[in-house]
Amino acid sequence: MKHRNRLLTAAVLGTAALAAAQGTTFLTIGSGATTGVYFPVATGMAKLITDANTGVRANARSTGGSVFNMTALGTGELDAAVTQNDVAYYAYRGTGLQAFQGKANSKIRTMAVLYPEVLHVVARKDARINSIADLKGKRVVIGDLGSGTEQTARQVLEAYGLNFDDLGQALRVSPAQGITLMQDKRADALFYTVGVGASAISQIAQTVDIKMVPVSGNQAAALIKKYPFYVRYNVPARSYKGVGATVPSVAVQATLVTTSDVSADAVYKAMRAAFGNEEALKALHPTLAQNFSYAKAVKGLPAPLHPGAVRFFREKGVNVR
């Protein structure tokens, strides 16, 4: 048995040595729940990177979302991640969220802004919720503990003069669990910050009569003034079953980030593989097809661009520093 273990250890070390000799860099990319948009986008980008055969290989991991991803970047558990730009900003600055308070990670670097992440506030029609103010006393899914969605829910409720204590129940569960709670009538409404077309929202709309609750007017203006990483965004009519009209809301930005620990050469090769063919990138998900462009990819950065990304965007004619 000991002899067999030595052989296995030697084999593993031999594989690692071979990879090192060949100059292969391995990137683990954090995403989010499998029902959201992060996961298919990260998985698709990882495949593009690996298939390019440039000496950089990548895999995507399903995770708890933005806050987990930024924490894992700090510990080295992840090499890159898709995250909300507001959460990345908090992690870089060491502010905003308790998870990052006083723990600024100055190594965080941006690779590219991907697409708007729209706040979806979905309510069961039979719950008679017509505005955010109507969530008072209701059972509301606010996202996983420590997730970007939880932070967004807190800030939006605040704009309407509410907090989590005003809810009948603040349900801190994953999107998949939230779907079940909505279907079983154990939740009245659900917050989810995600790209338009997310399978979780589509699944709820297919099985429950829903209403999309707007975020608009003076409350939206106050939210954007206090938290400038938000932008206004209209969820188009017919984005989901039962949503017959445009619904005003707000959005943050899904962003691909890494750290300065990853070499400029590796990031450049990953960028060229994942973003060099814009058609292939946009084919990964409709929200990328509708929203991604090189010009937008360098707007609203939560942290400085990685030097490898700077090189890539300059080659594409984008004015970056």
C-alpha positions as a Markdown table, in Angstrom:
| # | Residue | x | y | z |
|---|---|---|---|---|
| 1 | Met | 0.0 | 0.0 | 0.0 |
| 2 | Lys | 2.8 | 2.4 | 0.9 |
| 3 | His | 4.5 | 1.5 | -2.4 |
| 4 | Arg | 1.3 | 2.2 | -4.3 |
| 5 | Asn | 0.9 | 5.6 | -2.5 |
| 6 | Arg | 4.4 | 6.6 | -3.4 |
| 7 | Leu | 3.7 | 5.7 | -7.0 |
| 8 | Leu | 0.5 | 7.8 | -7.0 |
| 9 | Thr | 2.3 | 10.7 | -5.4 |
| 10 | Ala | 5.0 | 10.5 | -7.9 |
| 11 | Ala | 2.5 | 10.4 | -10.7 |
| 12 | Val | 0.8 | 13.5 | -9.4 |
| 13 | Leu | 4.1 | 15.3 | -8.9 |
| 14 | Gly | 5.1 | 14.2 | -12.4 |
| 15 | Thr | 2.0 | 15.7 | -13.9 |
| 16 | Ala | 2.5 | 19.0 | -12.0 |
| 17 | Ala | 6.1 | 19.0 | -13.1 |
| 18 | Leu | 5.2 | 18.4 | -16.7 |
| 19 | Ala | 2.6 | 21.1 | -16.6 |
| 20 | Ala | 5.1 | 23.5 | -15.1 |
| 21 | Ala | 7.7 | 22.5 | -17.7 |
| 22 | Gln | 5.2 | 23.2 | -20.5 |
| 23 | Gly | 4.4 | 26.6 | -19.0 |
| 24 | Thr | 0.7 | 25.8 | -18.4 |
| 25 | Thr | -1.2 | 28.1 | -16.1 |
| 26 | Phe | -4.4 | 26.8 | -14.5 |
| 27 | Leu | -7.2 | 29.3 | -13.7 |
| 28 | Thr | -10.2 | 28.4 | -11.5 |
| 29 | Ile | -13.0 | 30.8 | -12.2 |
| 30 | Gly | -15.7 | 31.4 | -9.6 |
| 31 | Ser | -19.3 | 31.8 | -10.8 |
| 32 | Gly | -22.5 | 31.5 | -8.9 |
| 33 | Ala | -25.6 | 29.3 | -8.6 |
| 34 | Thr | -26.2 | 26.9 | -11.6 |
| 35 | Thr | -29.6 | 28.5 | -12.1 |
| 36 | Gly | -28.2 | 32.0 | -12.7 |
| 37 | Val | -26.2 | 33.5 | -15.6 |
| 38 | Tyr | -22.8 | 33.5 | -14.0 |
| 39 | Phe | -22.4 | 29.8 | -14.2 |
| 40 | Pro | -23.0 | 29.3 | -18.0 |
| 41 | Val | -21.0 | 32.4 | -18.8 |
| 42 | Ala | -18.0 | 31.3 | -16.6 |
| 43 | Thr | -18.2 | 27.8 | -17.9 |
| 44 | Gly | -18.3 | 29.0 | -21.5 |
| 45 | Met | -15.4 | 31.3 | -21.0 |
| 46 | Ala | -13.4 | 28.6 | -19.3 |
| 47 | Lys | -14.0 | 26.3 | -22.4 |
| 48 | Leu | -12.9 | 29.1 | -24.8 |
| 49 | Ile | -9.7 | 29.6 | -22.8 |
| 50 | Thr | -8.8 | 25.9 | -22.6 |
| 51 | Asp | -9.7 | 25.2 | -26.2 |
| 52 | Ala | -7.4 | 28.0 | -27.4 |
| 53 | Asn | -4.4 | 25.9 | -26.4 |
| 54 | Thr | -2.2 | 28.9 | -25.5 |
| 55 | Gly | -0.8 | 27.4 | -22.3 |
| 56 | Val | -3.6 | 28.6 | -20.1 |
| 57 | Arg | -6.3 | 26.2 | -19.0 |
| 58 | Ala | -9.4 | 27.1 | -17.1 |
| 59 | Asn | -12.3 | 25.6 | -15.2 |
| 60 | Ala | -15.4 | 27.2 | -13.7 |
| 61 | Arg | -16.8 | 26.4 | -10.2 |
| 62 | Ser | -20.4 | 27.0 | -9.0 |
| 63 | Thr | -20.2 | 29.1 | -5.9 |
| 64 | Gly | -22.3 | 31.1 | -3.4 |
| 65 | Gly | -21.9 | 34.2 | -5.6 |
| 66 | Ser | -20.2 | 37.6 | -5.5 |
| 67 | Val | -19.2 | 37.9 | -1.9 |
| 68 | Phe | -17.9 | 34.3 | -1.7 |
| 69 | Asn | -16.0 | 34.8 | -4.9 |
| 70 | Met | -14.3 | 38.0 | -3.7 |
| 71 | Thr | -13.3 | 36.4 | -0.4 |
| 72 | Ala | -12.0 | 33.3 | -2.3 |
| 73 | Leu | -9.9 | 35.5 | -4.5 |
| 74 | Gly | -8.3 | 37.0 | -1.4 |
| 75 | Thr | -7.4 | 33.5 | 0.0 |
| 76 | Gly | -6.2 | 32.2 | -3.4 |
| 77 | Glu | -9.0 | 29.6 | -3.6 |
| 78 | Leu | -10.0 | 31.2 | -6.9 |
| 79 | Asp | -7.8 | 32.8 | -9.6 |
| 80 | Ala | -10.6 | 34.7 | -11.3 |
| 81 | Ala | -14.3 | 35.3 | -10.7 |
| 82 | Val | -17.5 | 36.8 | -12.1 |
| 83 | Thr | -18.9 | 39.2 | -9.6 |
| 84 | Gln | -21.1 | 42.2 | -9.2 |
| 85 | Asn | -19.1 | 45.4 | -9.7 |
| 86 | Asp | -20.4 | 46.9 | -6.4 |
| 87 | Val | -19.2 | 43.9 | -4.4 |
| 88 | Ala | -15.8 | 43.9 | -6.1 |
| 89 | Tyr | -15.5 | 47.6 | -5.3 |
| 90 | Tyr | -16.3 | 46.9 | -1.6 |
| 91 | Ala | -13.7 | 44.1 | -1.5 |
| 92 | Tyr | -11.0 | 46.3 | -3.2 |
| 93 | Arg | -11.7 | 49.2 | -0.9 |
| 94 | Gly | -12.3 | 47.2 | 2.3 |
| 95 | Thr | -15.7 | 48.9 | 2.9 |
| 96 | Gly | -19.4 | 48.5 | 2.4 |
| 97 | Leu | -19.9 | 44.9 | 3.5 |
| 98 | Gln | -19.0 | 43.3 | 6.8 |
| 99 | Ala | -17.1 | 40.5 | 5.0 |
| 100 | Phe | -14.6 | 43.1 | 3.7 |
| 101 | Gln | -14.7 | 45.8 | 6.4 |
| 102 | Gly | -11.1 | 46.8 | 7.1 |
| 103 | Lys | -9.8 | 44.1 | 4.9 |
| 104 | Ala | -9.1 | 45.9 | 1.6 |
| 105 | Asn | -7.7 | 43.6 | -1.1 |
| 106 | Ser | -5.5 | 45.9 | -3.1 |
| 107 | Lys | -4.5 | 43.0 | -5.4 |
| 108 | Ile | -7.9 | 42.9 | -7.1 |
| 109 | Arg | -7.8 | 43.7 | -10.8 |
| 110 | Thr | -10.5 | 43.9 | -13.4 |
| 111 | Met | -10.5 | 41.9 | -16.6 |
| 112 | Ala | -13.7 | 43.1 | -18.2 |
| 113 | Val | -17.2 | 44.4 | -17.5 |
| 114 | Leu | -19.6 | 41.8 | -19.0 |
| 115 | Tyr | -23.3 | 42.9 | -18.8 |
| 116 | Pro | -25.9 | 44.6 | -16.6 |
| 117 | Glu | -27.1 | 42.6 | -13.6 |
| 118 | Val | -30.7 | 43.6 | -13.2 |
| 119 | Leu | -32.6 | 43.6 | -9.9 |
| 120 | His | -35.5 | 41.2 | -10.4 |
| 121 | Val | -38.2 | 41.6 | -7.7 |
| 122 | Val | -40.6 | 38.8 | -8.5 |
| 123 | Ala | -43.9 | 38.4 | -6.5 |
| 124 | Arg | -46.7 | 35.9 | -6.6 |
| 125 | Lys | -49.7 | 37.6 | -8.1 |
| 126 | Asp | -51.9 | 36.2 | -5.3 |
| 127 | Ala | -49.6 | 38.1 | -2.8 |
| 128 | Arg | -51.0 | 41.4 | -4.0 |
| 129 | Ile | -47.6 | 43.1 | -4.0 |
| 130 | Asn | -47.5 | 46.1 | -6.4 |
| 131 | Ser | -44.6 | 48.1 | -5.1 |
| 132 | Ile | -41.5 | 47.6 | -2.9 |
| 133 | Ala | -43.4 | 49.2 | -0.1 |
| 134 | Asp | -45.9 | 46.4 | -0.2 |
| 135 | Leu | -43.2 | 43.9 | 0.9 |
| 136 | Lys | -43.7 | 45.0 | 4.5 |
| 137 | Gly | -44.9 | 42.0 | 6.5 |
| 138 | Lys | -44.3 | 39.6 | 3.6 |
| 139 | Arg | -42.2 | 36.5 | 3.3 |
| 140 | Val | -39.3 | 37.6 | 1.0 |
| 141 | Val | -36.4 | 35.6 | -0.4 |
| 142 | Ile | -33.4 | 38.0 | -0.2 |
| 143 | Gly | -30.6 | 35.7 | -1.4 |
| 144 | Asp | -27.9 | 33.7 | 0.2 |
| 145 | Leu | -26.3 | 35.0 | 3.4 |
| 146 | Gly | -23.5 | 37.3 | 2.3 |
| 147 | Ser | -24.5 | 37.3 | -1.4 |
| 148 | Gly | -24.6 | 40.3 | -3.7 |
| 149 | Thr | -28.3 | 39.9 | -4.0 |
| 150 | Glu | -28.7 | 40.2 | -0.2 |
| 151 | Gln | -26.8 | 43.5 | -0.3 |
| 152 | Thr | -28.9 | 44.8 | -3.2 |
| 153 | Ala | -32.1 | 43.9 | -1.4 |
| 154 | Arg | -30.9 | 45.7 | 1.7 |
| 155 | Gln | -30.1 | 48.9 | -0.3 |
| 156 | Val | -33.4 | 48.9 | -2.3 |
| 157 | Leu | -35.5 | 48.3 | 0.8 |
| 158 | Glu | -33.7 | 51.2 | 2.4 |
| 159 | Ala | -34.6 | 53.5 | -0.5 |
| 160 | Tyr | -38.3 | 52.7 | 0.4 |
| 161 | Gly | -37.8 | 53.3 | 4.1 |
| 162 | Leu | -37.8 | 49.6 | 5.0 |
| 163 | Asn | -35.2 | 47.1 | 6.4 |
| 164 | Phe | -35.1 | 43.4 | 6.8 |
| 165 | Asp | -36.8 | 43.6 | 10.2 |
| 166 | Asp | -39.9 | 45.1 | 8.4 |
| 167 | Leu | -40.4 | 41.9 | 6.4 |
| 168 | Gly | -42.6 | 39.1 | 7.7 |
| 169 | Gln | -39.7 | 36.8 | 7.0 |
| 170 | Ala | -36.3 | 37.5 | 5.4 |
| 171 | Leu | -35.5 | 34.2 | 3.7 |
| 172 | Arg | -31.8 | 33.8 | 3.2 |
| 173 | Val | -31.7 | 30.9 | 0.7 |
| 174 | Ser | -30.2 | 30.1 | -2.7 |
| 175 | Pro | -32.0 | 30.9 | -5.9 |
| 176 | Ala | -32.9 | 27.2 | -6.3 |
| 177 | Gln | -34.4 | 27.0 | -2.9 |
| 178 | Gly | -36.2 | 30.3 | -3.5 |
| 179 | Ile | -37.9 | 28.8 | -6.6 |
| 180 | Thr | -39.2 | 26.0 | -4.4 |
| 181 | Leu | -40.4 | 28.3 | -1.7 |
| 182 | Met | -42.3 | 30.5 | -4.3 |
| 183 | Gln | -43.8 | 27.4 | -5.9 |
| 184 | Asp | -44.9 | 26.0 | -2.6 |
| 185 | Lys | -46.5 | 29.3 | -1.5 |
| 186 | Arg | -44.0 | 29.6 | 1.4 |
| 187 | Ala | -42.6 | 32.8 | -0.1 |
| 188 | Asp | -44.5 | 35.8 | -1.4 |
| 189 | Ala | -41.6 | 37.5 | -3.3 |
| 190 | Leu | -38.0 | 37.0 | -4.3 |
| 191 | Phe | -35.1 | 39.3 | -4.9 |
| 192 | Tyr | -32.5 | 38.2 | -7.5 |
| 193 | Thr | -29.8 | 40.3 | -9.0 |
| 194 | Val | -29.1 | 38.5 | -12.3 |
| 195 | Gly | -28.9 | 39.0 | -16.0 |
| 196 | Val | -32.3 | 39.2 | -17.9 |
| 197 | Gly | -33.3 | 35.7 | -19.1 |
| 198 | Ala | -31.9 | 33.8 | -16.0 |
| 199 | Ser | -33.3 | 30.3 | -15.9 |
| 200 | Ala | -34.3 | 30.7 | -12.2 |
| 201 | Ile | -36.7 | 33.5 | -13.0 |
| 202 | Ser | -38.0 | 31.7 | -16.1 |
| 203 | Gln | -38.7 | 28.6 | -14.1 |
| 204 | Ile | -40.7 | 30.5 | -11.5 |
| 205 | Ala | -42.7 | 32.3 | -14.3 |
| 206 | Gln | -43.5 | 28.9 | -16.0 |
| 207 | Thr | -44.9 | 27.5 | -12.8 |
| 208 | Val | -46.4 | 30.4 | -10.8 |
| 209 | Asp | -48.5 | 33.4 | -11.9 |
| 210 | Ile | -46.0 | 36.3 | -11.2 |
| 211 | Lys | -45.7 | 40.0 | -11.1 |
| 212 | Met | -42.5 | 41.9 | -11.6 |
| 213 | Val | -42.3 | 44.7 | -9.0 |
| 214 | Pro | -40.9 | 48.0 | -10.3 |
| 215 | Val | -38.0 | 50.0 | -8.8 |
| 216 | Ser | -38.6 | 53.5 | -10.1 |
| 217 | Gly | -39.3 | 57.2 | -9.4 |
| 218 | Asn | -37.8 | 59.1 | -6.5 |
| 219 | Gln | -36.8 | 55.9 | -4.7 |
| 220 | Ala | -34.7 | 54.8 | -7.7 |
| 221 | Ala | -33.2 | 58.3 | -8.0 |
| 222 | Ala | -32.2 | 58.3 | -4.3 |
| 223 | Leu | -30.7 | 54.8 | -4.6 |
| 224 | Ile | -28.5 | 55.8 | -7.5 |
| 225 | Lys | -27.5 | 59.0 | -5.9 |
| 226 | Lys | -26.3 | 57.2 | -2.7 |
| 227 | Tyr | -24.8 | 54.2 | -4.6 |
| 228 | Pro | -23.5 | 55.4 | -7.9 |
| 229 | Phe | -22.6 | 51.9 | -9.2 |
| 230 | Tyr | -26.3 | 51.4 | -9.9 |
| 231 | Val | -27.9 | 52.4 | -13.2 |
| 232 | Arg | -31.5 | 52.4 | -14.3 |
| 233 | Tyr | -32.5 | 49.5 | -16.4 |
| 234 | Asn | -35.9 | 48.5 | -18.0 |
| 235 | Val | -36.7 | 44.8 | -18.0 |
| 236 | Pro | -38.2 | 44.4 | -21.5 |
| 237 | Ala | -41.8 | 43.2 | -22.0 |
| 238 | Arg | -42.1 | 39.5 | -22.6 |
| 239 | Ser | -38.8 | 38.7 | -21.0 |
| 240 | Tyr | -40.6 | 36.2 | -18.9 |
| 241 | Lys | -44.0 | 34.5 | -19.1 |
| 242 | Gly | -46.7 | 36.7 | -17.7 |
| 243 | Val | -44.6 | 39.9 | -17.9 |
| 244 | Gly | -46.5 | 41.8 | -20.6 |
| 245 | Ala | -45.1 | 45.3 | -20.2 |
| 246 | Thr | -41.7 | 46.9 | -19.6 |
| 247 | Val | -40.8 | 47.0 | -15.9 |
| 248 | Pro | -38.4 | 49.7 | -14.6 |
| 249 | Ser | -35.7 | 48.6 | -12.3 |
| 250 | Val | -32.0 | 49.1 | -11.5 |
| 251 | Ala | -28.9 | 47.2 | -12.3 |
| 252 | Val | -25.3 | 46.7 | -11.3 |
| 253 | Gln | -22.7 | 45.2 | -13.6 |
| 254 | Ala | -21.5 | 41.6 | -13.9 |
| 255 | Thr | -17.7 | 41.9 | -14.1 |
| 256 | Leu | -14.8 | 39.4 | -14.6 |
| 257 | Val | -12.1 | 40.0 | -12.1 |
| 258 | Thr | -8.8 | 38.5 | -11.0 |
| 259 | Thr | -5.8 | 39.5 | -8.9 |
| 260 | Ser | -2.3 | 40.8 | -9.6 |
| 261 | Asp | -0.9 | 37.4 | -8.5 |
| 262 | Val | -1.9 | 36.1 | -12.0 |
| 263 | Ser | 0.7 | 37.1 | -14.6 |
| 264 | Ala | 0.1 | 39.6 | -17.3 |
| 265 | Asp | 0.9 | 37.0 | -19.9 |
| 266 | Ala | -1.6 | 34.5 | -18.5 |
| 267 | Val | -4.4 | 37.2 | -18.3 |
| 268 | Tyr | -3.6 | 38.4 | -21.8 |
| 269 | Lys | -3.8 | 34.9 | -23.2 |
| 270 | Ala | -7.1 | 34.3 | -21.3 |
| 271 | Met | -8.6 | 37.6 | -22.5 |
| 272 | Arg | -7.6 | 36.9 | -26.1 |
| 273 | Ala | -9.1 | 33.4 | -25.9 |
| 274 | Ala | -12.4 | 34.4 | -24.2 |
| 275 | Phe | -12.9 | 37.9 | -25.7 |
| 276 | Gly | -10.9 | 37.9 | -28.9 |
| 277 | Asn | -13.8 | 36.4 | -30.9 |
| 278 | Glu | -16.7 | 38.5 | -30.0 |
| 279 | Glu | -19.2 | 36.3 | -31.8 |
| 280 | Ala | -18.1 | 33.2 | -29.8 |
| 281 | Leu | -18.3 | 35.1 | -26.5 |
| 282 | Lys | -21.8 | 36.5 | -27.3 |
| 283 | Ala | -23.0 | 33.0 | -28.2 |
| 284 | Leu | -22.4 | 31.9 | -24.6 |
| 285 | His | -25.6 | 33.6 | -23.4 |
| 286 | Pro | -28.3 | 36.0 | -24.7 |
| 287 | Thr | -27.5 | 38.7 | -22.1 |
| 288 | Leu | -23.9 | 38.8 | -23.4 |
| 289 | Ala | -25.3 | 38.9 | -27.0 |
| 290 | Gln | -27.5 | 41.9 | -26.1 |
| 291 | Asn | -25.1 | 43.9 | -23.9 |
| 292 | Phe | -21.4 | 43.1 | -24.4 |
| 293 | Ser | -19.1 | 45.4 | -26.3 |
| 294 | Tyr | -15.4 | 46.3 | -26.0 |
| 295 | Ala | -16.3 | 49.9 | -25.2 |
| 296 | Lys | -18.7 | 49.0 | -22.4 |
| 297 | Ala | -16.2 | 46.4 | -21.0 |
| 298 | Val | -14.0 | 49.1 | -19.6 |
| 299 | Lys | -16.7 | 51.3 | -18.1 |
| 300 | Gly | -17.7 | 51.2 | -14.4 |
| 301 | Leu | -14.5 | 49.4 | -13.3 |
| 302 | Pro | -14.6 | 48.4 | -9.6 |
| 303 | Ala | -10.7 | 48.1 | -9.5 |
| 304 | Pro | -7.9 | 48.9 | -11.9 |
| 305 | Leu | -7.6 | 46.9 | -15.1 |
| 306 | His | -5.1 | 44.1 | -15.0 |
| 307 | Pro | -2.0 | 44.8 | -17.2 |
| 308 | Gly | -2.9 | 41.7 | -19.3 |
| 309 | Ala | -6.3 | 43.2 | -19.9 |
| 310 | Val | -4.8 | 46.6 | -20.7 |
| 311 | Arg | -2.7 | 45.0 | -23.4 |
| 312 | Phe | -5.7 | 43.1 | -24.9 |
| 313 | Phe | -8.0 | 46.2 | -25.0 |
| 314 | Arg | -5.3 | 48.4 | -26.6 |
| 315 | Glu | -4.9 | 45.8 | -29.3 |
| 316 | Lys | -8.7 | 46.1 | -29.9 |
| 317 | Gly | -8.4 | 49.9 | -30.2 |
| 318 | Val | -10.0 | 50.7 | -26.9 |
| 319 | Asn | -8.6 | 53.7 | -25.1 |
| 320 | Val | -7.5 | 52.4 | -21.7 |
| 321 | Arg | -4.8 | 53.2 | -19.2 |
